[in-house]
Amino acid sequence: MVNGEPITTLDIAQRIKLTEVATHKVPSRQEALDDLIDEKLKLQIAKHYAVDIGEKDLNSTLAGMAQRAGYTTEQFSKMLAQSGISVAAFKEDVVRFRSDLETMRTRLAGLVRSGTTRDDLVKILENDYGWRATGCPLTPPTAGCLQFQQSEAMYAELKR
């Protein structure tokens, strides 16, 4: 239980399968449980700050991911099911990701508005969020890599 919200055996099994499909690594039951506890806490914080992602947006995200993978939404949903992942669990993972992203953006915007420099912002992204700003290929854009131009654009956007 996390502040009155249960975590079921099915939730743990779904998280293990989702992690395995996404990372090709099988987490331990304890790692999956810890991840779910963190997720529940983050979602509770997100709800407190009114970060809400509607069903229409989730369906659109699912359809876009399916299309990028070369599938229809129905085919993608069946592929998830064959991997042991329900569409509901997948959507919950999307909500968690978006909540994390919005929480990070809100925190960084506050720091920038209070005078944090671009260099300090990059250090925070590296230390607190696991991004890296050095050793990244110039093309194509790589997840978790922050190019100088991207950091400049992000900094300018957060300043607004």
VENWO-V263826 format. One record per run of one state. SS is the DSSP state (H for helix, E for strand, - for the rest). FROM is the first residue (numbers start at 0). TO is the last residue. Records with the same first field share a line. If there is no record, write none. Layout:
BEGIN
SS = FROM-TO ; FROM-TO
END
This chain:
BEGIN
- = 0-0 ; 2-3 ; 5-7 ; 23-27 ; 48-53 ; 68-71 ; 82-85 ; 113-116 ; 129-130 ; 132-143 ; 145-146 ; 159-159
E = 1-1 ; 4-4 ; 131-131 ; 144-144
H = 8-22 ; 28-47 ; 54-67 ; 72-81 ; 86-112 ; 117-128 ; 147-158
END
